[in-house]
Every structure is written in C-alpha cells, then in structure tokens.
C-alpha cells in the first residue's frame, strides 16, 4: 500500500491498481443472472493487472450466438468517478463477428505474453488500449455516434443528456474509497476492497452471474473461450514440504501439485527448485521430476507440476542405497513463464555450508542432523543447485567419469595425506568428500582426466545420488579453471644391498597376454576389450618394478591370470606365459632376469575373478640375489567346498635364502569386499559396523582365510623369518588383518606409517590400505617400509598399470660370520665374508676382518700392539668396553674425556689409550695400529663399542 499512499504516484486519471487481494464482492441491482440477456452480452473483462504498464493484459470478451455479426455495435467505456459520463474509450465493432463458439475478443496484440491461455482468432479485434483502474461502466451500444472525450452526462446525475443509441448490455464497476460513484448500468459490481474489481467473468457464459478476477493472477482468465468454471485449482505444495527434514518424504505416495524453476534437464526428467526456498537448511528446496523420456521443458522455465511423490532407490532395495525423493506419474506440466533466473547456488565451503568432516551417521538415522551428520547434510541438498567451492581432486578420474573432491582446496578436511588423498581411519570414512559425476544428459562437455591434487575450481551443478554416493552433476563447464598439481609417480628410496633384502607385493589387476574377444566382454562393447599388452600395461608394470621399486629381490604378485586370460573358459590353468612375458619386459626396461614361481595348486575355475582367468598369486625372484629353497613351494588350505579358500585365491608359500638366512614368504589374495553396503547407504553407522558381515561384504570369508594363514605361521619355528604379503582386501584395523597380526606374533608394517599415509588403493574417493606386509618380530626391528604410489592417485586409463599401489619392504639380514680367537702369542687372524668377531688377546697380532661387518674385541689393556689391516669405517667396530671398564672409565664419551687418542702415521692411525684420561696423571700409550684409515676417519664414536 506504500505505493498508493505516495502522492507522487497519483496524477490525472492514473488510478490503475495492482497486486491487491480480493475483498468482499457485491452486485447491486441487475438481473442477478436470471433474466435473459440480449443477443450480445459482456461476458468477461479485465482492467487491472500487476506492475506498472499493464495495457497488454486488458481485454473485453463478448458472447452471443455463433457467427453473429457485430456491425453497428460499439463498445463504450464511461468514467464513473473523476469525470462521470465522459467517454474514456470507444471501439467501433463493425466488420467483426462472434466466432463459431459465440465469442468475440477485444484485446491488445501482445495479450498472450501476460495471459498465456488467451485464444485470439481472426474474428477478434486487436487494438491498443489501457483501461483505467477506476470506477467505470462498460456498454455495448447499437448506433453509437460519439467518440472518446465526449461528456454524455454533463450534470453528473447518472442520466444521459441525449440519446446515445440502443444499449444492448452494460455493467458498472465501483470502488470502495468512500467517494460517490456514478453508474450507467443496472448491473453494478464491486468493490474489491477499496478498489474496483481487477476484472469480471460470467459463470455460465452469457447468462451467469459475474465473478471477480484476481489482481496479479491470470490463471482464472479465459479471454476468447468459455468462462465455465474448470475444477478448482490444485492446492500448491511447496517442494520443501514434499522433501521434509528426512531421508524420505512425509508425503510419500500422495498426489501433489508444486511449482518451481527448472535448473537442469536430463533425458528422463528434470530438476525443479523452489525459486525462494524456506530458509531451513534441513529441507531441500529441489526435487527430481521423473518423466520417463525427454520432458520437453527448458532450464529457466517456471513450471506447475502435478504428480505422485515417490522414493526411487537406484539399483533396487537390495543394494542398500539410499532412496531419492522424486515426483513420478506426472499428470500435468504447465509452463508458467520462461527464461527465469535460476535460484542462487548454495556454496559448499567456507562462507556457505561446510560438509561435516568426520561423522557420517552416529545413530542409525534416529535423528536428522544435517549440521553434524554427513549423510544428512547431503540429503538436505538433494536436487538443489550447489557450487563446490575451490574443489580439489582426492582421486583421479575413474572409468565411470567420476572425480571425488573436497572443497576449499582441502581446508578443514580430515585425513589428507601428504600427496593429497583423503585417507580413512577407524572412525572416519570421510563424509566431506564431494563426487563430481559426468552426466551427458544433463550437460554434455569433455569431462576432464585429472589426478590427485589437481584443483578444479568452482564446480556448479545439481545434487543427485547414485551408486552409493551423493554427487554433483555439473551444469556448467569448469574445465578451463583446472590447475594441475603436477603429481608424479612415487620412487622408493629402498634399495637392496649386500646386507639388505627387499620384498615387494603388487596386485597387477587381472594381468594376461591375450586380447579379449569383444563378444565375450561386458555388454559386448569394444571399449571393454581387455588388451594388457597392447595397452602397455606389461611395459608399465615392468618399468615400475625397475625404476620405482628398484628391482626388488622378491615380488609377491596378485591377480595374475592364466595364459589365455579372462573371458575364455578352457582347461588352461598355467600362467607361465603371462609371468615370462612380464619378466621379458622387466629385462627390456633394464632390470634383472627374474625367475617365477607359478601357483600350480589352483583348481580350474575355482578362484573367483573373471571367468576363465584362473586368477592367482605368484612370485618373481632375482636368482642373482636370492635362492629358492628346493621343495619349499606350497599352499595353505584348499578350494573345496567348506574350505577356507572356496571360490577364492590360494596362498602361495616359498622359502628363499639370502645371506645364509632362510625367509618364508606367504603371498595372499583374500576374498574381495564385493557386496559391501555403500558407505552412504541405509546401513548405518557404517564406520562402527566394520565387523558386521552385512556391512563389510565377505568378512566371514576373509576371517576364515586369515585363520588358515595364522595357523600356518604359528606352525613355523619360533625364530623363523616370516614375511606375509598380499592384497588382503581389508583395512589394517579390521579383524582379518588385525587378528593375523595379533595372533601370529607378526608386525603389520602398514602401521609403521603415519595414519594418513596408510593407503594402497582409492575407492570412491577414500584412500585406504587393502595391501599389507606383515613380518615376524625378528625382521621387524630393522625393517623399512614404503607404499609406492604409482597408480591409485592417477586417472584411470587403459594404460594405467594397475588400480593398486605396490608395497616395498627392506630387511637387514647380514651374513653369519665366524668367532676367531688368538693366543697369548703373536697371531695372524683372517676373517670370512661374514660378520666375524675377532679377539687377538695378548701378543702383537695381525687382524684381518675380510668381508662383512666385523667386530674386533679387546679384553685387557695388555692386548696392545695389534695391527688391524682392513678396518671398514661405518661397518666394522672396535669393542673396547671391557678394557675401559678395567681402567675404571664410567663416563659417556672416552674420546672426549681423553681416554682415547688418535695420531697419524702416514695413511695409518695409531690409537692411544690413557688409563685415567685427561683428568689423571697417567700417560697415553700406543694401543693398536689401524692401517689405511686416517685419524680423522677413525676419530668417531660410531667406530667403537664402549
């Protein structure tokens, strides 16, 4: 009302009013709709509409017999308040007629822009006019000869001063502002509040009573066609009320009518969002409307949609996916307007809504907590326009056209690794990750291949759900914003040497040398043909083994297929050609000529995996570094019914010798986690149910397989050197791996890494450890461990070597040496290539250690006078602990306290011994000579045992 009360908005006869609610509506006089009317009657008219300039919405509709000529008739509009009796408008209707249904329309040319349902045909009259929104009388007159501006009632008494012709029909509109109105009809309609009605329409046509038309709402207007009342309009149910603050709609199964703006169009429906929303973060303002085929609407259309509220579960209830609220069984779609601005996208990130970073759900859906529970957070945005702000990739683009990201370049995300992945932990499965999913039906563009750490920038789209994940379907191309992080494959620093054995574990992803037959592939599509050799995977794996893993001494392989590969079911079980081809590629890459150990214990078609592939574990070993112990190759358990490895991969066990030590390596590939419930699915709390086989698929199988390996390890000698490697398909904190460690006296080297760095695989944006190396305690003390990230962080392509990262461990296994002891006389003691312990005792002895890390032991101050001929700085040691104790030394550093001294003699060094150090009065005496070692080199406590 502020605009009306402002005097600046009132001038002349400008009394057009807009956007007013209807008030009481009174008919004064007239025939009440019961008395027959003339052949031509005023059937419907509109004088006011919303906004300022509204002339295109004004119209007058006449009704009579079909095809009735209107020659000689005029439509005249008289003022009823400011200049009563003055002709405001006069329209000559000669030359026009009613149409075949009896309707005649006087309208502006662009009426359909305001009233979409208007029906204008050739019999109607088009003019340019803008009726005043003030009291007026509309008359149909036969023989009228006046014109606009004439005053037909000079004294304003409601009686015409002169004959004006024959009045066929008339209706007067009055207001309620308190001023007297002058009417020139017995049918008087109004007011509507303080104003004349915005319009009127007879119900039934021609003879019925007049009913008011609303201000600002054209939905009941029927210019050019029948006024007969359609069924009352459906009550509008707002989208946010359909969604509710829950995972399923409170109106499930009910028929509703709703309105909104189309934000995205797919091949089988569209996304509709309330233009304003309710301001409640718990209720989504958008919904998917399922039409089954191309919906025929456009982004920016404002629609009214009628249909049934449904919950759609992708893949069906057995998948344990969440359902998506949608409108299906659509009975009506009405376009209200087009080219509307889209609702503002919700920012995901700082300054908008920040996803929870740890908790997915903690109460099995007992409460709906979008501020704290990740699964509820994304549900509250279902279908809505959002922008993932400064999204950074935590996975490479996968083969489904999906990229998992976190917003704000990772600020606030938990579990980020040094290389930019998002790692899981026992109580955090990363609800903050945001999946960007290609959907060419929604928006077709060249979806990018990215790697971990690449910054995508702002990604705008609509929130959907599929395959166990909430996702953003982009509606705008973001590729020009991508900034590459330049991530490079990892190169391990662990290298084998004379005293160090290196052991690797590598899942090589269904490796075989055969090109699959297209007809045998999934869906028979060419893109699913597996050609590991042609795609370069053999070369890629070989290069990684040589250049990134530094040619490990022993490699435990998993997912090696037989010589005829997957999808070809035959009686071939050997993988000899597969393994030899990999060895040849390693040699070509500059690596050693490995030998292989195939798993000959498997039963044809009994290992799971691709049909015909006979997937198995196998070993490569470098014969120049280790020896395979004869007759040591064996398996654990069997694949028969009821056995631990039924339908799974048999372990492969072999003993290898290095530096005289025997190392037993157990190579495993436990049953997959296939069949697990989705992380963002109905089985919650997901993180708390990892020991539940209904959540963690095939957990019971992996537990049985773990027990079999535990029994084997526990049957070995207590001092055995044991290395258990493989793809265990399980996290380090879940029973199949945890029990193997605890119950077998093994140490899982995965746990030696920082928690955020424990990953060899990325699944749906979560980096995680499925591959492990566990070792006996006697190997663990000096063990070094590395997960070499060369695959999992990079875009999934046909040429990518594998989906797993290999593991590498290094163990110190020195050659066993001799204990050599001299006499009280002069001795010449020569050690072996092992780590010898040499004691000359008294006499001027010549001591030669030989190879290995040797220890020269002195037991008395009178053992002086020896010559050590080949002391190796950094390897050999001189043990003076007994001698120093014998002279009473109780300090920390006998060199600093003057008990030991060093003097040069040419390229040799004389080691002196002072029995009471610099603090005493004793004199330092020569104790022994170390040849070919300078005094500077020898003067280091690391060369001694004190």
C-alpha angles and dihedrals in degrees: 000000000000091000091054095048091052107097090206088071093057120079133142112330095334098131099138109143128198142187098021126147117239116260130190110323119210131187113209117199118324127116096293089232094289104094118079112257131215121280090267120043138176101254105173140352142170127206103168138043137165122289133020113294104038104153095121092063095055118101145149122216122199126196134202142120116331116275094007113164117235096201112148093016125119133190108222127187117200127194114243103188122018098036103007113208095016115135105240095174135008123185122188107217097189113133094030133097142184116272129245089282095048098256129130122184129201105194148145117267094247099044092125091065087067102027107034094188095057113128113211120178139171095275093061129091122238119204140151115249144134116205118217116250092228135094109304142158121226115205136181105210130185113214099010111165102176130098141215112296095032115129108221094179110040095173092045094230096134093253123106113244093217139013111284100182133269114324108220097179137347140180130185127210119206135186133217103232094117096252117120114258124207115219130195098194138064088226106077121177130190167323113220099196105305093337140069115263115279086232144328136225133187120238106222107029114261098353108039131098119273118256124195124253117221129251111248095005121093096174094104095044115110107182110179097010142061122311093205104136115260118212110294111276116267116260109257116239113199117235092238089056089052091051097043125182094295144072092259128043119260086218096054111158095011125123111240141174117215140166136217149127121284107240100172136008124212131184093264105029145336143252115250122193131187108250094229109014128207099270092240111127090203095065123063115230094208140064140184115246110208114211100163094231139026104328099210095226131116136225107266095031115134106219142187108212130188122194147107125297109239140170115227118200111197109230093006133275093295090071091063088226120151117256125244120224112233144155112248135165087051111200100178140014117186122186107221096178140337142223092035122164111260122245111269111268116247111243114235102207142034111350091025131042115327116207116236109261104209117012120073097171130331104182108043092256093306089137134021108235113166092169095059108017116071094207091054092043093062093039088059088059097045110149095357130131109256139168119217098215118224092342116198123195118249091178136032119253106280129214091265092061094255131139122188115212145168122221130242090033089289099307106151095012116129124221099027112162125218090260094049106261123134108239128202126229131186094275101026124066093166111256089181095073114111120205118216107202129191113233110171090188090064099037125354116210139129101284108217130241107227137171132217112294097024111135114229096185119213113352117195125193145106126294115247136160132227142144092015098308139095108231144182115237103206117235094180132050110252099171096104089062096056117121116194117227090205093230112188129200113269120254117204121228092208111109129170119241140167093297101026128080119199122206125184136191120205132174102207098192110244094321116193137147099232130098107230121238107249093225090059096053130096107290089352090267124153091226089064095056109122114220107162094171096045092044090055098244094131089053092045094051092045092051091049092051091052103036106025101031096034094234100293118221093234127021123192107206127198130191095031110158128209125267094273096045133214127329091029108099110199138126094275114118102155119105094191094119093046092052095043092050089054090049091051090052090050091053090048089053090056099264132127125280101258126198121221138225111206122203100246093169097078123108119230112266093358103104103073121229123095114358110260094012098100090205114209150162119259142169135234116193135179108236090199089064107029139023124225107230109237116252092004097113111106144137136233122241124331145267098241126119111295094010122125094252099043106148090359141093119283116231118245119219128191137164119226129188122222125169089347092305123116116224120192112210120195114196117200143181110181125199115290126255090241112142093037117144114256115263090235095041140102096284103088148207083035098182093051093052103058090118090055113096089207088065103027103052119229091000090142091055092051090047091055091046091049090051091053091053091045090054091050095049092046088055093060124091116284092242096044119134102235129183117181112191139169152080103310094175088223140099121252091246098053125090103257090061100025093052092046088057098042101040098042100046090245129142117224105221089202087074092057089072124079110272095249091052097056103107140113099163139037119216120182092336097313117114110212144160114254095148121066144173115212121185140187117262094252089062097038099069095071097023121131120197138195135176102209108214105210104128121017097065096053133083113278108249134156090256097051106117097229144327092246129070116231122242125223130194131181124204130190110232109164122194112263109249138198131265106231122188129183133204137249088272134064110301136184106210120184121188132211133246088272131081099284130191110215125189117178098180116192124353132056099292132186108221123193118180101192119196125346130041105307131193121213108204126204120190104177142025088242091064088085126128101057126140119217105203105189110024111170112212110224094020112047124060136207109215110211097155095112094043093051092047088052092059092046101257111163102161134103104245118030090184094057092043093053101249090119127042137179130215130174127239107180107298091340132082130224113214111210128199124208109192094211102025126224092316093064137065095241122115126241114242132192110267106175144341123239112199126219093005121108122228090246092055094046095044094087127104089222087074092060145060109218 
